[in-house]
Amino acid sequence: MSVDQDGEEFGEVIFSEDIFPGGGIVDANSVLSVNAAAAHEAMHHHRWVDRSEIDEPDLEEIDEALTSLEAFQRYPRQLEDHDARMLVADAIQRLNMYVRRWRAAQEG
């Protein structure tokens, strides 16, 4: 979300070098192709417009997982099967990250 000179909020998706696959498994982009990452980022905009995003830092992984799953549903014709599987895998990875973080908080 950004704010214009009149104080109005607007959403924008900027594609730059971070849309390319990351360097390691901890990097969320490491499991996404460029097409899957583009669908994921475009879905962030739609979720912002629809006010369905989860804007809570403790639930960031949940929001990211939902974004990937909704991108998979929104763009079935634009994505190859492999891209769709990558988005589902990304959602699973992010949910696992959330569960690990939640369990660590409960234990410590």
N, C-alpha and C positions, 0 to 999 in steps of 0.2 A: 504494500500500500504506500502511496505517495500522496503529497498534498500540493495542489497548484497554488498560484499566486493569490487566489481568492480564498484560500483555505478549504477548498473542496477536495475531498479524498478521491483518488482514482487508482485503479489497479493497472499495473504494467508488468509484462513479462519481457525480460531482456535476455536474449540468447547470446552468450559469449563463450569463452573457452571452457567454462565450468560445465558445459553441457556434454563434453566429451567424457568417455569412461575414465573413472578414477584409477588410481594406482594400486589400491589394495582393498582387501575385503572389508575393512572398517569404513572405507569411504562408500557412502550410499550410492554414488554414481558408478561404482565399480561393476555393478550387475546390470546396468542399463545400456542399451544401444542408444545411438543418437536419436533415432525415431521414438523409442520408448521414453527417453528423457524429455524430449520435446512435448510428447503427449502429457507426461507428468506435470511439466511446468505450465503448460496451457491449462491443465485442469486446476492448478492452483488459482489461476485467474477466475475460472468459472466458480470455484468454491468461494472465493472472495465476493464475487458479484452476488451469488446466491445466499451469502451470509451463512454458509454451512461449514466454513473452516473452523477449526478449533484453535483459538488464539490463547492458549494456556501453555507456558513453557514446560510444565511437567508432563504434558500430553503431546509434545511435539512428534514423537514417534508414531502415536496413534493417528494424528492428523496426516502425517506423511504416508502412512499405510493406506488410509482411506483415500488419499489423493491418487495413489497408484491404482487402487482397485477401481475407483471411479473413472480414471483415464482408460483402463482396460474396457470398461463398459461403454464409455462415450465414443471411443474411436475404433470400433471393431473392424471397420472396412479399411481404415487407414493403416492399420498395424498388421504386420506379418505375424504368423503364429508364434514365431520365436520372440518377437517384441512383446506380445501379449503375455507369454510365459515369464518373460523378464519382469514385467510389471507385477505379476502375482508373486514372483520370488522376492521382489523388492519389498512388497507389503509384508510377507512372512518374515523377512529379515528384520524389518523395522519393528514388528510386533515382538519378535524374540528379544530385540534390544530393549524394548520397553519392559518386558517381563523380567529380564536380568537386572535392570536398574531398579525395578520395583522390589524384587526379592532382596537385593543388596540393601535397600533402604529399610526393609522390614527386619533384617538381621542385624543391622548395625546402627 
